[in-house]
Amino acid sequence: QLPGIALHNLYGPTEAAIDVTAWDCSGPNTPDSTPIGKPVANTRIYLLDAHQQP
């Protein structure tokens, strides 16, 4: 850990080269696996299964 440095995980599809979700990983209670985060400002995400169902 680097004191005074904020670390963020940004996630997005590589074919679009954009960020879709973001998560601030610099908090004191970090999980074992890194979540993809929440939608970035003014966006929505839909997580679908292999059958295009929520």
MDTraj code that builds the backbone (N, CA, C; nanometers):
import mdtraj as md
import numpy as np

residues = "GLN LEU PRO GLY ILE ALA LEU HIS ASN LEU TYR GLY PRO THR GLU ALA ALA ILE ASP VAL THR ALA TRP ASP CYS SER GLY PRO ASN THR PRO ASP SER THR PRO ILE GLY LYS PRO VAL ALA ASN THR ARG ILE TYR LEU LEU ASP ALA HIS GLN GLN PRO".split()
xyz = np.array([
    [0.0832, -0.1180, 0.0000],
    [0.0000, 0.0000, 0.0000],
    [0.0875, 0.1241, 0.0000],
    [0.0420, 0.2243, -0.0683],
    [0.1136, 0.3505, -0.0791],
    [0.0368, 0.4576, -0.0034],
    [0.0942, 0.5135, 0.1014],
    [0.0239, 0.6159, 0.1795],
    [-0.0100, 0.7385, 0.0948],
    [-0.1329, 0.7864, 0.1091],
    [-0.1748, 0.9074, 0.0385],
    [-0.2075, 0.8874, -0.1083],
    [-0.2066, 0.7630, -0.1562],
    [-0.2349, 0.7350, -0.2969],
    [-0.3678, 0.6608, -0.3071],
    [-0.4574, 0.7085, -0.3936],
    [-0.5852, 0.6406, -0.4171],
    [-0.5679, 0.5414, -0.5314],
    [-0.6204, 0.4220, -0.5143],
    [-0.6131, 0.3185, -0.6170],
    [-0.7551, 0.2837, -0.6597],
    [-0.7813, 0.2865, -0.7904],
    [-0.9146, 0.2584, -0.8441],
    [-0.9060, 0.1460, -0.9462],
    [-1.0052, 0.0579, -0.9453],
    [-1.0176, -0.0461, -1.0464],
    [-1.1231, 0.0001, -1.1460],
    [-1.0837, 0.0180, -1.2722],
    [-1.1764, 0.0584, -1.3778],
    [-1.1965, -0.0602, -1.4704],
    [-1.3213, -0.0879, -1.5056],
    [-1.3541, -0.2049, -1.5860],
    [-1.4343, -0.1622, -1.7075],
    [-1.4065, -0.2242, -1.8196],
    [-1.4830, -0.1994, -1.9402],
    [-1.4461, -0.3003, -2.0466],
    [-1.5304, -0.3177, -2.1470],
    [-1.5022, -0.4139, -2.2529],
    [-1.3838, -0.3686, -2.3379],
    [-1.2928, -0.4594, -2.3654],
    [-1.1731, -0.4225, -2.4419],
    [-1.2064, -0.3812, -2.5843],
    [-1.3127, -0.4382, -2.6420],
    [-1.3464, -0.4022, -2.7796],
    [-1.3973, -0.2588, -2.7906],
    [-1.4426, -0.2001, -2.6800],
    [-1.4921, -0.0625, -2.6827],
    [-1.3895, 0.0369, -2.6293],
    [-1.2904, -0.0116, -2.5545],
    [-1.1846, 0.0726, -2.4971],
    [-1.2407, 0.1894, -2.4156],
    [-1.3414, 0.1593, -2.3332],
    [-1.4001, 0.2605, -2.2455],
    [-1.4135, 0.2035, -2.1049],
    [-1.4274, 0.2904, -2.0069],
    [-1.4533, 0.2474, -1.8701],
    [-1.6037, 0.2470, -1.8474],
    [-1.6541, 0.1390, -1.7888],
    [-1.7969, 0.1249, -1.7648],
    [-1.8268, 0.1257, -1.6158],
    [-1.7398, 0.0620, -1.5379],
    [-1.7580, 0.0582, -1.3932],
    [-1.6289, 0.1003, -1.3250],
    [-1.6426, 0.1430, -1.2002],
    [-1.5255, 0.1856, -1.1232],
    [-1.5440, 0.1458, -0.9778],
    [-1.4322, 0.1134, -0.9113],
    [-1.4344, 0.0791, -0.7695],
    [-1.3097, 0.1357, -0.7042],
    [-1.3277, 0.2025, -0.5910],
    [-1.2162, 0.2590, -0.5149],
    [-1.1580, 0.1490, -0.4267],
    [-1.0398, 0.1007, -0.4599],
    [-0.9757, -0.0095, -0.3860],
    [-0.8884, 0.0390, -0.2717],
    [-0.8833, 0.1664, -0.2461],
    [-0.7897, 0.2173, -0.1464],
    [-0.8458, 0.2187, -0.0049],
    [-0.9675, 0.1678, 0.0139],
    [-1.0276, 0.1649, 0.1474],
    [-0.9627, 0.0611, 0.2376],
    [-0.9898, 0.0686, 0.3670],
    [-0.9268, -0.0235, 0.4619],
    [-0.9836, -0.1656, 0.4570],
    [-1.1065, -0.1826, 0.4083],
    [-1.1705, -0.3148, 0.4068],
    [-1.1791, -0.3694, 0.2649],
    [-1.0674, -0.4090, 0.2087],
    [-1.0675, -0.4614, 0.0727],
    [-1.0956, -0.6115, 0.0743],
    [-1.1815, -0.6599, -0.0160],
    [-1.2127, -0.8030, -0.0220],
    [-1.0980, -0.8826, -0.0848],
    [-1.1069, -1.0150, -0.0773],
    [-1.0050, -1.1013, -0.1375],
    [-1.0031, -1.0910, -0.2895],
    [-1.1196, -1.0741, -0.3506],
    [-1.1256, -1.0550, -0.4952],
    [-1.1735, -0.9129, -0.5232],
    [-1.1234, -0.8551, -0.6300],
    [-1.1551, -0.7161, -0.6628],
    [-1.2868, -0.7079, -0.7391],
    [-1.3867, -0.6369, -0.6856],
    [-1.5129, -0.6213, -0.7587],
    [-1.4961, -0.5296, -0.8796],
    [-1.5858, -0.5432, -0.9773],
    [-1.5771, -0.4554, -1.0937],
    [-1.6309, -0.3168, -1.0628],
    [-1.7025, -0.3005, -0.9541],
    [-1.7463, -0.1686, -0.9110],
    [-1.8874, -0.1334, -0.9517],
    [-1.9142, -0.0048, -0.9478],
    [-2.0463, 0.0503, -0.9795],
    [-2.0379, 0.1233, -1.1129],
    [-2.1523, 0.1428, -1.1797],
    [-2.1504, 0.2161, -1.3064],
    [-2.0914, 0.3561, -1.2887],
    [-2.0166, 0.4005, -1.3884],
    [-1.9631, 0.5363, -1.3843],
    [-2.0785, 0.6347, -1.4000],
    [-2.0541, 0.7613, -1.3753],
    [-2.1585, 0.8644, -1.3743],
    [-2.2429, 0.8637, -1.5018],
    [-2.3723, 0.8791, -1.4828],
    [-2.4696, 0.8910, -1.5921],
    [-2.4769, 0.7675, -1.6815],
    [-2.4489, 0.6492, -1.6259],
    [-2.4594, 0.5254, -1.7032],
    [-2.5352, 0.4200, -1.6235],
    [-2.5767, 0.3150, -1.6923],
    [-2.6378, 0.1971, -1.6308],
    [-2.5646, 0.0751, -1.6848],
    [-2.5658, -0.0315, -1.6071],
    [-2.5125, -0.1575, -1.6579],
    [-2.6190, -0.2649, -1.6425],
    [-2.6139, -0.3620, -1.7293],
    [-2.7027, -0.4769, -1.7237],
    [-2.6143, -0.6005, -1.7265],
    [-2.6189, -0.6806, -1.6204],
    [-2.5415, -0.8041, -1.6145],
    [-2.6314, -0.9180, -1.6591],
    [-2.5936, -0.9837, -1.7682],
    [-2.6750, -1.0889, -1.8273],
    [-2.6002, -1.2213, -1.8266],
    [-2.6773, -1.3307, -1.8258],
    [-2.6156, -1.4627, -1.8315],
    [-2.5958, -1.5041, -1.9778],
    [-2.5584, -1.6283, -1.9995],
    [-2.5319, -1.6777, -2.1348],
    [-2.6559, -1.6761, -2.2238],
    [-2.7748, -1.6675, -2.1634],
    [-2.9005, -1.6636, -2.2387],
    [-2.9574, -1.5222, -2.2478],
    [-2.8727, -1.4234, -2.2222],
    [-2.9124, -1.2824, -2.2274],
    [-3.0222, -1.2492, -2.1271],
    [-3.0212, -1.3178, -2.0129],
    [-3.1177, -1.2943, -1.9060],
    [-3.0465, -1.2318, -1.7864],
    [-3.1168, -1.1445, -1.7120],
    [-3.0542, -1.0829, -1.5933],
    [-3.0154, -1.1857, -1.4888],
])
top = md.Topology()
chain = top.add_chain()
for i, resn in enumerate(residues, 1):
    res = top.add_residue(resn, chain, resSeq=i)
    for name in ("N", "CA", "C"):
        top.add_atom(name, md.element.get_by_symbol(name[0]), res)
traj = md.Trajectory(xyz[None], top)
